[in-house]
Amino acid sequence: MSNEKTTCRYFTTYSGVKLPFKLVGELGEHEIRNRNTFFRGYFDADGVLLGFQKVVYGDVELEHQYSYGEEGNLRQAEITDADGKVTSITF
């Protein structure tokens, strides 16, 4: 998910029930070393959330990838669960 045009930031959790989720409780990179669970969010240059991974004991337990339309509205969400099952939702 990461490339040279994205920024990775870390969070304690998310809020909301609608997609895209909002990551909250930002952590510094040094703060994730002793955490069992955290969220790794990927943002574009404008700060738009492109996706995130829920990391539990070093393993990715959940992953969301978002794509947006020209007007900035969510166009598609691709969700991968802990078993690797991918669910794609188109808006």
C-alpha positions in Angstrom: 0.0 0.0 0.0 2.9 2.3 0.7 4.8 4.1 -2.1 6.8 7.3 -2.5 3.7 9.5 -2.7 2.1 8.3 0.6 2.8 9.1 4.2 2.5 6.5 6.9 1.2 7.5 10.3 0.2 5.5 13.4 -3.0 5.6 15.5 -4.5 4.0 18.6 -8.0 3.3 17.0 -10.6 4.6 14.6 -14.0 6.2 15.0 -17.2 6.1 13.0 -19.3 3.4 11.4 -19.3 4.8 7.8 -16.5 4.3 5.4 -13.9 5.6 5.2 -13.1 5.2 8.9 -11.5 8.1 10.8 -8.2 7.2 12.5 -7.8 8.8 15.9 -5.3 9.0 18.7 -2.2 9.6 16.6 1.0 8.0 17.9 4.6 8.8 17.2 6.7 6.1 15.6 8.6 5.5 18.8 5.3 4.9 20.7 4.3 1.8 18.7 7.3 -0.2 19.8 5.7 -1.3 23.1 2.1 -1.5 21.8 0.3 -4.8 21.1 -2.3 -3.2 18.8 -2.2 -0.1 16.6 -3.4 1.2 13.3 -1.0 2.1 10.4 -2.6 4.7 8.2 -1.5 5.7 4.7 -2.3 9.2 3.5 -1.8 11.1 0.2 -0.1 14.5 0.0 -3.4 16.2 0.8 -3.9 14.2 4.0 -6.6 11.9 2.5 -6.7 8.4 4.0 -5.9 5.9 1.3 -6.0 2.9 3.6 -4.9 1.4 6.9 -3.8 -1.8 8.5 -4.7 -3.0 12.0 -1.6 -4.5 13.5 -2.0 -6.9 16.4 1.2 -8.5 17.9 3.1 -7.7 14.7 0.6 -9.3 12.3 -1.8 -7.4 10.0 -5.3 -8.4 11.2 -7.3 -6.1 9.0 -6.7 -3.9 6.0 -8.7 -1.3 4.2 -7.8 0.3 0.9 -9.8 3.3 -0.3 -10.2 4.9 -3.7 -11.9 8.2 -4.4 -13.8 9.8 -7.3 -12.7 13.1 -8.8 -14.9 15.1 -6.4 -13.3 13.4 -3.4 -16.1 11.1 -2.6 -15.4 7.5 -1.7 -15.6 5.4 -4.8 -14.5 1.9 -3.6 -13.3 0.2 -0.4 -11.4 -3.1 -0.4 -11.3 -4.8 2.9 -9.1 -7.8 3.7 -9.8 -9.7 6.9 -7.4 -11.7 9.1 -8.0 -14.8 7.0 -7.1 -13.0 3.8 -10.7 -12.8 2.5 -11.2 -9.7 0.4 -14.5 -7.8 0.3 -14.9 -5.1 -2.3 -17.6 -2.4 -1.8 -18.4 0.0 -4.6 -20.2 3.3 -3.9 
